Amino acid sequence: MLFSRRPLILALLSAVAAPAALAAYPDKPVEWVVPYPAGGGSDVVARTLAEAMGKSLGQTFVVNNKPGAATNIGADYVAKAKADGQTILTADTATLAANPWLYTKLSYKAEQDLAPVGLIARFPMLLVVNPSVPAKTYKEFLAWAARQDGGINYASPGAGSPHHLATELLREKTKLKLTHIPYRGAAPAVQDVIGGQVPFMFVDTAAGYPHIISGKLRAIAVASPARIKTFAEVPTFAEQGLAGFEAYAWQGLTVPAGTPAPVIATLNKALQEALNSTAVKARFQVLGLEALGGTPEQMRAYWKQELAKWGQVIKAANIKLD
């Protein structure tokens, strides 16, 4: 009788042990992969949240910057990591909504290999120019651009970046003659606009904030439905005659597909608490960020919506990166 009961006893012990193991998560430092260089907007957001979430969960969240290939290096690394919640990824517009259209072959499939934890934030895009450009409004910018016989160059943090796609959306709506100059990250792109090597770009609020405040860049319009508190003096595109023009760099937290639901729930709870904390709210307000939050299901729905939107822009502009 004792021998025949042994399998049953072992099964019961396993059933008890599994939830206990999940309940202990995280029991060691969590690696937070940011697919951009240190010092940029994505890095600042991740480090701000990592500190808050680490305090909430009583564990260290270590930010690991893995830039390159339009976020594909970092995304591939996390997609192939063990699905235990110990490796997480800041996935953004490029990773989830643009790269599936821009690249014919990827070493991972975002929709299959990454699972949503929750949305983090949206970075509204600002159209900015070097102060030497004789334009202070959107209409003046259009008139100036139309006078340039050979068209004009614009900078972006890289091909396929949200900044690049926002400018392609503007091109689609205005029929301006524009030439894309991609850089390796937001910082060098911004520096060349400040230096006058390139006259304009779309910049996210986090990367553009110090330069707009200091007057090194002039903000022409913001691509959001309403003005941003941090840049209250900058009108929207809609206010200046271009209705329905919205462009954001947005981010969400993801984990390898197959990560246990209780682990995702733990991360989501910590993320919501961090986004609602006074310190994170204050930091986001300074950077002009809109905190999003929500459930994994809500992030999946937003992801799907953005994938369709930017797929249309990329197809219309015939952009391919491989």
C-alpha positions as CSV (number, residue, x, y, z in Angstrom):
1,M,0.0,0.0,0.0
2,L,2.8,2.4,0.9
3,F,4.5,1.7,-2.5
4,S,1.3,2.2,-4.5
5,R,0.7,5.6,-2.8
6,R,4.1,6.9,-3.5
7,P,3.3,8.4,-7.0
8,L,0.3,10.1,-5.6
9,I,2.3,11.6,-2.7
10,L,5.0,12.8,-5.1
11,A,2.4,14.4,-7.4
12,L,0.8,16.2,-4.4
13,L,4.2,17.5,-3.2
14,S,5.0,18.8,-6.8
15,A,1.7,20.6,-7.0
16,V,2.4,22.3,-3.7
17,A,6.0,23.1,-4.6
18,A,5.3,24.7,-7.9
19,P,3.2,27.6,-6.6
20,A,5.7,28.1,-3.8
21,A,8.5,28.4,-6.3
22,L,6.5,30.9,-8.3
23,A,5.6,32.8,-5.2
24,A,9.3,33.3,-4.4
25,Y,9.8,35.2,-7.7
26,P,12.1,37.0,-8.1
27,D,14.6,35.3,-5.9
28,K,17.7,36.7,-7.7
29,P,18.5,39.9,-9.7
30,V,16.4,40.5,-12.8
31,E,18.1,41.4,-16.1
32,W,16.3,44.3,-17.8
33,V,17.5,44.6,-21.4
34,V,17.3,48.0,-23.1
35,P,17.9,47.7,-26.9
36,Y,19.4,51.3,-27.0
37,P,22.6,52.9,-25.8
38,A,22.9,54.2,-22.2
39,G,21.9,57.8,-21.7
40,G,18.9,57.9,-24.1
41,G,15.3,58.3,-23.3
42,S,14.6,54.5,-23.2
43,D,17.5,54.0,-20.9
44,V,16.4,56.7,-18.5
45,V,12.9,55.3,-18.3
46,A,14.1,51.7,-17.7
47,R,16.5,52.8,-14.9
48,T,13.7,54.9,-13.3
49,L,11.3,52.0,-13.3
50,A,13.9,49.4,-12.4
51,E,14.7,51.2,-9.2
52,A,11.0,51.5,-8.2
53,M,10.2,47.9,-9.2
54,G,13.2,46.6,-7.4
55,K,12.1,48.3,-4.2
56,S,8.6,46.9,-4.6
57,L,9.7,43.3,-5.2
58,G,12.8,43.4,-2.8
59,Q,15.1,42.4,-5.6
60,T,17.6,44.2,-7.9
61,F,16.7,45.0,-11.5
62,V,20.0,45.3,-13.5
63,V,19.7,47.3,-16.7
64,N,21.7,45.8,-19.6
65,N,22.0,48.0,-22.7
66,K,22.2,45.9,-25.9
67,P,21.8,48.5,-28.7
68,G,22.0,47.8,-32.5
69,A,20.1,46.6,-35.5
70,A,17.0,48.7,-34.8
71,T,16.5,47.0,-31.4
72,N,16.8,43.5,-33.0
73,I,19.9,42.5,-31.1
74,G,18.3,43.1,-27.7
75,A,15.0,41.6,-28.8
76,D,16.6,38.5,-30.1
77,Y,18.6,38.1,-26.9
78,V,15.4,38.2,-24.7
79,A,13.3,36.1,-27.2
80,K,15.8,33.3,-26.8
81,A,16.3,33.6,-23.0
82,K,14.9,31.2,-20.5
83,A,11.1,31.9,-19.9
84,D,11.4,32.4,-16.2
85,G,11.0,36.1,-15.8
86,Q,14.6,36.7,-15.0
87,T,15.2,38.4,-18.4
88,I,12.9,41.2,-19.4
89,L,12.9,43.6,-22.4
90,T,11.9,47.2,-23.1
91,A,10.1,46.6,-26.4
92,D,9.1,49.7,-28.4
93,T,7.5,50.8,-31.6
94,A,10.4,49.6,-33.6
95,T,10.5,46.1,-32.0
96,L,6.8,45.4,-32.1
97,A,5.2,47.5,-34.8
98,A,7.9,48.4,-37.4
99,N,10.5,45.7,-37.6
100,P,8.1,42.9,-38.7
101,W,7.4,45.0,-41.8
102,L,10.9,46.5,-42.3
103,Y,12.9,43.2,-42.3
104,T,12.2,40.2,-44.6
105,K,14.1,37.9,-42.3
106,L,14.4,38.2,-38.5
107,S,16.0,35.7,-36.1
108,Y,12.9,35.9,-33.9
109,K,9.2,36.7,-34.3
110,A,8.0,39.3,-31.9
111,E,4.3,38.2,-31.8
112,Q,5.3,34.5,-31.2
113,D,8.5,34.9,-29.1
114,L,7.7,37.7,-26.8
115,A,4.8,38.0,-24.3
116,P,3.4,41.4,-23.1
117,V,3.7,42.4,-19.4
118,G,2.2,45.9,-19.7
119,L,2.6,49.2,-21.5
120,I,5.1,51.6,-20.0
121,A,4.7,55.0,-21.7
122,R,4.3,57.0,-24.8
123,F,6.9,59.6,-25.9
124,P,5.1,62.3,-28.0
125,M,7.1,63.4,-31.0
126,L,8.1,66.9,-31.6
127,L,9.1,68.4,-35.0
128,V,12.2,70.4,-34.2
129,V,14.5,72.6,-36.3
130,N,17.9,74.2,-36.0
131,P,17.3,77.8,-34.8
132,S,18.8,79.0,-38.1
133,V,15.8,77.7,-40.0
134,P,13.5,80.6,-40.7
135,A,10.4,79.0,-39.4
136,K,8.6,79.3,-36.1
137,T,5.2,77.7,-37.1
138,Y,4.2,74.6,-39.0
139,K,3.0,76.7,-42.0
140,E,6.3,78.6,-42.0
141,F,8.1,75.3,-42.0
142,L,6.1,74.0,-45.0
143,A,6.8,77.3,-46.9
144,W,10.5,77.1,-46.1
145,A,10.7,73.4,-47.1
146,A,8.9,74.0,-50.4
147,R,11.5,76.7,-51.3
148,Q,14.4,74.3,-51.1
149,D,14.9,73.2,-54.7
150,G,16.7,69.9,-54.0
151,G,14.5,69.0,-51.0
152,I,15.8,68.8,-47.5
153,N,17.6,66.3,-45.3
154,Y,16.3,65.1,-42.0
155,A,17.9,63.2,-39.1
156,S,16.6,60.2,-37.1
157,P,18.1,57.9,-34.5
158,G,18.1,55.1,-37.1
159,A,16.2,53.5,-40.0
160,G,12.9,52.2,-38.8
161,S,12.9,54.2,-35.6
162,P,9.7,55.9,-34.5
163,H,11.3,59.2,-35.4
164,H,12.0,58.0,-38.9
165,L,8.5,56.7,-39.4
166,A,6.9,59.9,-38.0
167,T,8.8,61.8,-40.7
168,E,7.7,59.4,-43.4
169,L,4.1,59.9,-42.2
170,L,4.6,63.7,-42.5
171,R,6.1,63.2,-46.0
172,E,3.0,61.1,-47.0
173,K,0.6,63.8,-45.8
174,T,2.5,66.8,-47.2
175,K,4.4,65.4,-50.3
176,L,7.5,67.2,-49.2
177,K,10.8,66.2,-50.8
178,L,12.8,64.7,-47.9
179,T,16.0,62.7,-47.7
180,H,16.6,60.5,-44.6
181,I,19.9,60.7,-42.8
182,P,20.0,57.9,-40.2
183,Y,22.2,58.0,-37.1
184,R,23.2,55.4,-34.5
185,G,20.9,56.7,-31.7
186,A,19.1,59.8,-30.8
187,A,22.0,61.7,-29.2
188,P,24.2,62.0,-32.3
189,A,21.2,62.8,-34.5
190,V,20.2,65.6,-32.1
191,Q,23.7,66.9,-32.0
192,D,23.9,67.2,-35.7
193,V,20.6,69.1,-35.9
194,I,22.0,71.4,-33.1
195,G,25.2,71.8,-35.1
196,G,23.4,72.6,-38.3
197,Q,24.6,69.7,-40.3
198,V,21.0,68.6,-40.7
199,P,18.1,71.1,-40.5
200,F,15.4,69.2,-38.8
201,M,14.1,66.0,-37.2
202,F,11.4,64.5,-35.1
203,V,12.6,64.0,-31.6
204,D,10.9,62.4,-28.7
205,T,10.2,64.5,-25.6
206,A,12.7,62.7,-23.4
207,A,15.6,63.1,-25.8
208,G,14.6,66.6,-26.9
209,Y,13.7,68.2,-23.5
210,P,17.1,69.7,-22.4
211,H,17.9,71.1,-25.9
212,I,14.5,72.6,-26.4
213,I,14.5,74.2,-23.0
214,S,18.0,75.6,-23.6
215,G,17.0,77.0,-27.0
216,K,19.4,74.8,-29.0
217,L,16.5,73.4,-30.8
218,R,13.3,75.1,-31.8
219,A,10.1,73.1,-31.4
220,I,7.6,73.7,-34.3
221,A,4.8,71.3,-33.4
222,V,3.9,68.3,-31.2
223,A,2.4,65.2,-32.8
224,S,-0.2,64.5,-30.0
225,P,-3.9,65.3,-29.7
226,A,-3.3,67.9,-27.0
227,R,-0.4,70.0,-25.9
228,I,2.1,68.6,-23.4
229,K,2.5,70.3,-20.0
230,T,6.3,70.3,-20.2
231,F,6.1,72.1,-23.6
232,A,2.9,74.0,-23.1
233,E,3.9,76.7,-25.5
234,V,4.3,74.3,-28.4
235,P,1.1,73.9,-30.4
236,T,-0.1,70.6,-31.8
237,F,-0.1,69.8,-35.6
238,A,-3.9,69.8,-35.4
239,E,-4.0,73.3,-34.0
240,Q,-1.8,74.4,-37.0
241,G,-4.0,72.8,-39.7
242,L,-2.7,69.2,-40.0
243,A,-5.6,67.2,-38.5
244,G,-5.2,63.7,-37.3
245,F,-1.4,63.7,-37.3
246,E,-0.2,61.7,-34.3
247,A,3.1,60.0,-33.8
248,Y,4.6,58.5,-30.6
249,A,7.5,56.4,-29.6
250,W,5.9,54.0,-27.2
251,Q,7.3,51.3,-25.0
252,G,6.0,48.2,-23.2
253,L,7.6,45.6,-21.0
254,T,7.9,42.1,-22.4
255,V,9.3,38.7,-21.4
256,P,10.1,35.5,-23.4
257,A,7.0,33.7,-24.6
258,G,6.1,30.9,-22.3
259,T,6.9,32.8,-19.1
260,P,4.5,31.5,-16.4
261,A,1.3,33.6,-15.9
262,P,2.0,34.2,-12.2
263,V,5.4,35.6,-13.0
264,I,3.9,38.0,-15.6
265,A,1.2,39.0,-13.0
266,T,3.9,39.8,-10.5
267,L,5.8,41.9,-12.9
268,N,2.7,43.7,-14.1
269,K,1.7,44.5,-10.5
270,A,5.1,45.9,-9.8
271,L,5.1,47.9,-13.0
272,Q,1.7,49.5,-12.2
273,E,2.8,50.4,-8.7
274,A,6.0,52.0,-10.1
275,L,4.1,54.0,-12.7
276,N,1.7,55.3,-10.1
277,S,4.5,56.2,-7.6
278,T,5.1,59.9,-6.9
279,A,8.8,59.7,-7.9
280,V,8.1,58.1,-11.3
281,K,5.2,60.4,-12.1
282,A,7.4,63.4,-11.3
283,R,10.2,62.1,-13.5
284,F,7.8,61.3,-16.4
285,Q,6.3,64.7,-16.2
286,V,9.7,66.4,-16.6
287,L,10.4,64.3,-19.6
288,G,7.0,64.9,-21.1
289,L,6.0,61.3,-21.0
290,E,2.5,59.9,-20.9
291,A,2.4,56.8,-18.6
292,L,0.2,54.1,-20.0
293,G,0.2,51.0,-17.8
294,G,-2.7,48.5,-18.0
295,T,-2.9,44.7,-18.3
296,P,-1.0,42.4,-20.6
297,E,-4.1,42.0,-22.7
298,Q,-4.4,45.7,-23.2
299,M,-0.8,45.9,-24.3
300,R,-1.4,43.1,-26.8
301,A,-4.4,45.0,-28.3
302,Y,-2.4,48.3,-28.5
303,W,0.5,46.4,-30.1
304,K,-1.8,44.9,-32.7
305,Q,-3.2,48.3,-33.5
306,E,0.2,50.0,-33.9
307,L,1.5,47.1,-36.0
308,A,-1.3,47.7,-38.5
309,K,-0.9,51.5,-38.5
310,W,2.8,51.5,-39.2
311,G,2.6,48.6,-41.6
312,Q,0.6,50.9,-43.9
313,V,3.1,53.7,-43.6
314,I,6.1,51.4,-44.3
315,K,4.4,49.8,-47.3
316,A,3.4,53.2,-48.7
317,A,6.9,54.5,-48.4
318,N,8.4,51.2,-49.7
319,I,10.9,51.0,-46.8
320,K,13.0,47.8,-46.5
321,L,16.0,47.4,-44.3
322,D,17.4,44.1,-45.6
